[in-house]
């Protein structure tokens, strides 16, 4: 008799499974995808979407159509609690869904509790990626109204660097007037080699970004950003890239979590306490060793998760996910150039961006199988 497989979230780690739903269906299993959005936006191309290098339809998967075209049910909702003993999912629509096997790929969020005094529409956490599209529309409207913009980017990691660089492009291409300030924390790209840090700093400051190092954001009020060293900056819009964390869903549901709040999983990407619960991407915490919240891990978890979900339903042998020790990062600097970084190998140039563009577009072609490029919809959710 068939079982009920539920996917919660249509993110990177679920794409292989969703593309190959026929493998579950032909064995008589029922499949449901629960997602808060019809679309999943690819984080690797998010800054490029902000600046206009890519159109929204080039960087998103229509996960609703991907699922329904392959015989799965789709529910636009958010899971707010899990009962792992009764195998029940509680949705924000007040519905309940029973599962035999469930897999979570719900991504991450930027903690902004300390910034709660900022009016809605003026503060844009960089995750989920859809926020960057909302920000682009807000900025273009302001440019159309001839407004000089004061843009502040909070966070000196790779995301903060790419957002700042692509805001430069957004203003330049659309002849907008404004100032961009990057609050880099203690040190810009603190975990990167000195050469990567130097190249990023030179690229940004040469084009007019004010980079502030040595202090952190203490508070954000309407129109102002206050730093721990007493400095303050005027702002119209702020982008928050201060690190990401999973939602509190697993902790609130009594499911074991790692120190970051992600669901604690074993090498087979199963909950350490509930073998019928799986997960991938930013929302999990790997039991064997902490992993950076990097999209490359979610992408590489794809085939493992697909195989193990089939095994969980059919009784087969599980595969073990073995994360790579080092991975490639290429920063999109918004000017047709990229900064390449792998281990201690760092260089800058147009070739680096072309390589990133090739890798990203190849990934999109693999899973964009639901007519996304023909989708003219302005609905971003």
C-alpha positions as CSV (number, residue, x, y, z in Angstrom):
1,X,0.0,0.0,0.0
2,X,1.3,3.5,-0.9
3,X,2.6,5.9,1.7
4,X,2.3,9.7,2.0
5,X,5.6,11.6,1.3
6,X,5.5,15.3,2.2
7,X,8.0,17.9,1.1
8,X,8.1,21.1,3.2
9,X,9.7,23.8,1.1
10,X,10.8,23.7,-2.5
11,X,14.4,24.7,-2.0
12,X,17.7,23.6,-3.5
13,X,18.0,20.3,-1.6
14,X,14.5,19.1,-2.8
15,X,14.9,19.9,-6.5
16,X,16.2,16.4,-7.6
17,X,13.4,14.7,-5.7
18,X,10.7,17.1,-7.2
19,X,12.0,16.7,-10.7
20,X,11.9,12.9,-10.3
21,X,8.5,12.6,-8.5
22,X,7.6,9.8,-11.0
23,X,9.9,7.5,-9.1
24,X,7.7,7.9,-6.0
25,X,4.4,7.9,-7.9
26,X,5.1,4.7,-9.9
27,X,5.4,2.8,-6.6
28,X,2.0,4.0,-5.5
29,X,3.1,6.7,-3.1
30,X,1.2,9.9,-2.6
31,X,3.2,13.1,-2.6
32,X,2.5,16.6,-1.3
33,X,4.6,19.8,-1.5
34,X,3.9,22.4,1.1
35,X,5.5,25.8,0.4
36,X,4.8,29.4,1.4
37,X,5.5,30.4,-2.2
38,X,4.7,29.2,-5.7
39,X,8.3,30.1,-6.6
40,X,11.8,29.2,-5.3
41,X,14.4,31.9,-6.0
42,X,18.0,30.7,-6.4
43,X,20.2,32.5,-3.9
44,X,23.3,32.3,-6.0
45,X,21.8,34.7,-8.5
46,X,19.9,36.9,-6.0
47,X,22.3,39.9,-6.0
48,X,22.3,39.8,-9.8
49,X,18.5,39.9,-9.8
50,X,18.7,42.9,-7.5
51,X,20.9,44.8,-9.9
52,X,19.1,43.7,-13.0
53,X,21.7,41.4,-14.5
54,X,19.0,38.7,-14.3
55,X,15.3,38.9,-14.7
56,X,13.2,37.3,-11.9
57,X,12.0,34.5,-14.2
58,X,15.7,33.6,-14.9
59,X,16.4,33.0,-11.2
60,X,13.3,31.2,-10.0
61,X,11.8,27.7,-10.2
62,X,8.0,27.3,-10.4
63,X,7.9,24.7,-7.7
64,X,4.0,24.6,-7.7
65,X,4.0,23.6,-11.4
66,X,7.1,21.4,-11.0
67,X,5.1,19.3,-8.4
68,X,1.7,19.4,-10.0
69,X,2.9,18.5,-13.4
70,X,4.4,15.3,-11.9
71,X,1.3,14.3,-10.0
72,X,1.9,15.8,-6.6
73,X,-0.5,17.9,-4.6
74,X,0.6,21.5,-3.8
75,X,-0.4,23.4,-0.7
76,X,0.5,27.1,-0.3
77,X,1.0,27.3,3.4
78,X,3.6,27.4,6.1
79,X,4.2,24.6,8.6
80,X,4.1,26.1,12.1
81,X,4.5,22.9,14.2
82,X,5.3,19.3,13.9
83,X,4.0,16.4,16.0
84,X,6.7,13.7,15.3
85,X,4.9,11.1,17.4
86,X,1.5,11.4,15.6
87,X,3.3,12.3,12.3
88,X,1.3,15.4,11.9
89,X,2.1,18.8,10.4
90,X,0.2,21.8,11.6
91,X,-0.2,24.6,9.0
92,X,-0.8,28.3,9.4
93,X,-4.0,27.7,7.4
94,X,-5.3,25.7,10.4
95,X,-5.1,22.5,8.4
96,X,-3.3,19.4,9.5
97,X,-1.4,17.0,7.2
98,X,-0.5,13.4,8.1
99,X,2.7,12.0,6.7
100,X,4.6,8.7,6.6
101,X,7.8,10.3,5.6
102,X,8.5,14.1,5.5
103,X,11.5,16.1,4.3
104,X,12.2,19.8,5.3
105,X,14.0,22.3,3.1
106,X,12.7,25.5,4.6
107,X,15.8,27.6,4.3
108,X,16.9,30.2,6.7
109,X,16.1,33.7,7.9
110,X,18.0,36.8,9.0
111,X,17.5,37.6,12.7
112,X,16.2,41.2,12.8
113,X,14.6,41.4,16.3
114,X,16.9,44.2,17.4
115,X,15.8,46.2,14.3
116,X,12.1,46.2,15.1
117,X,11.7,49.9,15.1
118,X,12.1,50.2,11.3
119,X,8.9,50.7,9.3
120,X,8.0,47.8,7.0
121,X,9.2,48.5,3.5
122,X,12.5,50.2,4.7
123,X,14.3,47.1,6.0
124,X,15.2,44.2,3.7
125,X,16.8,41.0,5.2
126,X,18.7,39.3,2.4
127,X,17.0,36.0,3.1
128,X,14.6,34.9,1.8
129,X,15.9,35.9,-1.6
130,X,12.5,37.2,-2.7
131,X,13.2,40.2,-0.4
132,X,15.8,41.4,-3.0
133,X,13.2,41.6,-5.7
134,X,10.9,43.6,-3.4
135,X,13.8,45.9,-2.7
136,X,14.6,46.4,-6.4
137,X,11.0,47.5,-7.0
138,X,11.1,49.9,-4.1
139,X,14.4,51.5,-5.3
140,X,13.3,51.8,-8.9
141,X,10.1,53.5,-7.8
142,X,12.2,56.0,-5.7
143,X,14.5,56.6,-8.7
144,X,11.5,57.3,-10.8
145,X,10.4,59.9,-8.3
146,X,13.9,61.5,-8.5
147,X,14.7,60.7,-5.0
148,X,18.3,60.7,-3.8
149,X,18.7,57.4,-1.8
150,X,20.7,56.7,1.3
151,X,21.2,52.9,1.3
152,X,22.9,51.0,4.2
153,X,24.1,47.4,4.0
154,X,24.5,45.8,7.4
155,X,27.0,42.9,7.4
156,X,30.5,42.5,6.1
157,X,30.4,38.9,4.8
158,X,30.1,37.7,1.2
159,X,26.4,38.6,1.1
160,X,27.0,42.2,2.3
161,X,29.8,42.6,-0.3
162,X,27.6,41.3,-3.2
163,X,24.6,43.3,-2.2
164,X,26.6,46.6,-2.0
165,X,28.3,45.9,-5.3
166,X,25.0,45.2,-7.1
167,X,23.3,48.2,-5.5
168,X,26.0,50.2,-7.3
169,X,25.0,48.7,-10.6
170,X,21.3,49.2,-9.9
171,X,21.8,52.9,-9.3
172,X,24.2,53.3,-12.2
173,X,22.2,51.5,-14.9
174,X,19.0,53.4,-13.9
175,X,20.7,56.8,-13.5
176,X,19.7,56.9,-9.8
177,X,21.3,59.2,-7.3
178,X,22.3,57.9,-3.9
179,X,25.0,56.9,-1.4
180,X,25.7,53.3,-0.3
181,X,27.3,52.6,3.1
182,X,28.5,49.1,4.1
183,X,28.7,48.4,7.8
184,X,31.3,45.7,7.8
185,X,31.4,44.8,11.4
186,X,34.8,44.2,13.0
187,X,36.4,43.5,9.6
188,X,35.2,43.2,6.1
189,X,35.3,39.5,4.9
190,X,36.9,38.6,8.2
191,X,37.2,34.9,7.3
192,X,38.5,35.4,3.8
193,X,42.2,35.5,2.7
194,X,43.7,39.0,2.8
195,X,43.8,39.2,-0.9
196,X,40.1,38.6,-1.3
197,X,39.4,41.2,1.4
198,X,41.7,43.7,-0.4
199,X,40.2,43.2,-3.8
200,X,36.6,43.5,-2.5
201,X,37.5,46.7,-0.5
202,X,39.2,48.3,-3.5
203,X,36.3,47.4,-5.9
204,X,33.7,48.9,-3.6
205,X,35.5,52.0,-2.4
206,X,36.8,52.9,-5.9
207,X,33.2,53.0,-7.1
208,X,32.0,55.1,-4.1
209,X,30.8,52.8,-1.4
210,X,31.7,53.9,2.1
211,X,32.9,50.9,4.0
212,X,32.8,51.2,7.8
213,X,34.8,48.7,9.9
214,X,35.5,48.3,13.6
215,X,32.0,48.5,15.0
216,X,28.6,46.8,14.8
217,X,25.1,48.1,14.3
218,X,23.5,48.8,17.7
219,X,20.1,49.8,16.6
220,X,18.1,51.0,13.5
221,X,15.5,53.6,13.9
222,X,13.4,55.3,11.2
223,X,15.9,57.0,9.0
224,X,19.0,56.3,11.1
225,X,21.5,53.5,11.8
226,X,23.3,53.7,15.1
227,X,26.7,51.9,15.6
228,X,28.3,50.5,18.8
229,X,31.1,53.1,18.6
230,X,28.7,56.0,18.6
231,X,28.6,56.7,14.8
232,X,25.3,57.1,13.0
233,X,24.2,57.1,9.4
234,X,21.1,58.4,7.7
235,X,19.3,55.8,5.7
236,X,16.2,55.4,3.5
237,X,16.6,51.6,3.0
238,X,18.7,49.1,4.9
239,X,19.7,45.6,3.8
240,X,20.5,43.2,6.6
241,X,23.1,40.5,5.9
242,X,24.3,39.7,9.4
243,X,24.2,36.0,9.3
244,X,21.3,33.5,8.9
245,X,19.6,30.9,11.1
246,X,16.9,28.3,10.7
247,X,13.4,29.1,12.0
248,X,12.4,28.0,15.4
249,X,10.1,25.3,14.0
250,X,12.1,22.3,15.1
251,X,12.9,23.6,18.5
252,X,9.3,24.6,19.1
253,X,8.2,21.1,18.0
254,X,10.5,19.3,20.4
255,X,12.7,17.9,17.6
256,X,16.4,17.7,18.5
257,X,18.4,20.7,17.1
258,X,22.0,21.8,16.8
259,X,23.4,24.9,18.4
260,X,22.1,27.0,15.6
261,X,18.5,25.8,15.9
262,X,18.7,23.6,12.7
263,X,17.2,20.1,12.9
264,X,20.0,17.8,14.0
265,X,20.5,15.1,11.3
266,X,22.8,12.1,10.9
267,X,24.9,11.3,7.8
268,X,21.8,10.1,6.0
269,X,20.1,13.5,6.4
270,X,17.6,12.0,8.9
271,X,16.6,13.5,12.2
272,X,18.7,11.8,14.9
273,X,15.5,11.1,16.9
274,X,12.9,10.5,14.2
275,X,14.0,8.4,11.2
276,X,10.9,9.3,9.2
277,X,11.9,13.0,9.2
278,X,14.6,14.2,6.7
279,X,16.0,17.6,5.8
280,X,18.5,19.5,3.8
281,X,19.9,22.9,3.2
282,X,20.1,25.8,5.7
283,X,17.4,24.4,8.0
284,X,19.5,21.4,9.2
285,X,22.4,21.0,11.5
286,X,24.8,18.2,10.5
287,X,25.6,15.9,13.5
288,X,29.1,15.0,12.4
289,X,30.4,18.5,12.0
290,X,28.9,22.0,11.7
291,X,28.6,23.2,8.1
292,X,28.5,26.7,6.8
293,X,25.1,27.9,5.5
294,X,26.2,27.7,1.9
295,X,24.1,26.8,-1.0
296,X,26.7,24.3,-2.3
297,X,25.9,21.9,0.4
298,X,22.1,22.0,-0.3
299,X,22.9,21.4,-4.0
300,X,25.1,18.4,-3.2
301,X,22.6,17.0,-0.7
302,X,20.1,16.8,-3.6
303,X,20.8,13.2,-4.9
304,X,21.4,11.8,-1.4
305,X,18.1,13.1,-0.2
306,X,16.3,11.7,-3.2
307,X,17.8,8.3,-2.8
308,X,17.2,8.2,0.9
309,X,13.6,9.3,0.7
310,X,12.9,6.4,-1.7
311,X,14.8,4.1,0.6
312,X,12.7,5.2,3.6
313,X,9.5,4.5,1.7
314,X,10.6,1.2,0.1
315,X,12.9,-0.2,2.7
316,X,16.2,0.2,0.8
317,X,19.7,1.0,1.9
318,X,20.5,4.6,2.8
319,X,23.4,6.6,1.3
320,X,25.6,8.8,3.5
321,X,26.2,12.4,2.7
322,X,29.9,13.3,2.7
323,X,30.3,17.1,2.6
324,X,33.3,18.5,0.8
325,X,35.9,20.3,3.0
326,X,36.5,23.2,0.6
327,X,34.2,24.9,-1.8
328,X,34.4,27.6,-4.4
329,X,33.0,31.1,-3.9
330,X,32.8,33.7,-6.6
331,X,31.5,37.2,-5.7
332,X,29.4,39.0,-8.3
333,X,30.8,42.5,-8.1
334,X,28.1,44.0,-10.2
335,X,30.5,45.5,-12.8
336,X,30.9,42.4,-15.0
337,X,33.8,41.2,-12.8
338,X,34.0,38.6,-10.1
339,X,36.3,37.7,-7.2
340,X,37.2,34.0,-7.3
341,X,38.1,32.4,-3.9
342,X,38.9,28.7,-3.3
343,X,41.2,27.9,-0.3
344,X,44.0,30.4,-0.7
345,X,43.6,30.9,-4.5
346,X,42.1,34.3,-5.1
347,X,41.9,36.4,-8.2
348,X,39.6,39.0,-9.8
349,X,38.4,39.6,-13.3
350,X,35.7,39.2,-16.0
351,X,36.6,35.6,-16.4
352,X,35.6,35.0,-12.7
353,X,32.1,36.4,-13.3
354,X,31.7,34.5,-16.6
355,X,32.6,31.3,-14.7
356,X,30.0,32.1,-12.0
357,X,27.4,32.9,-14.6
358,X,28.1,29.6,-16.4
359,X,27.8,27.6,-13.2
360,X,24.7,29.3,-12.0
361,X,22.9,29.1,-15.4
362,X,23.8,25.4,-15.8
363,X,22.2,24.7,-12.4
364,X,19.1,26.6,-13.4
365,X,18.8,24.7,-16.7
366,X,19.0,21.4,-14.8
367,X,15.9,22.0,-12.7
368,X,14.0,24.8,-14.6
369,X,11.8,22.4,-16.4
370,X,8.3,24.0,-15.9
371,X,8.3,26.7,-18.5
372,X,9.7,29.4,-16.2
373,X,11.3,31.4,-19.0
374,X,7.9,31.8,-20.6
375,X,6.2,32.8,-17.3
376,X,5.3,36.5,-17.6
377,X,3.6,36.6,-14.2
378,X,4.4,39.6,-12.1
379,X,3.3,37.6,-9.0
380,X,6.6,37.2,-7.1
381,X,5.2,34.9,-4.4
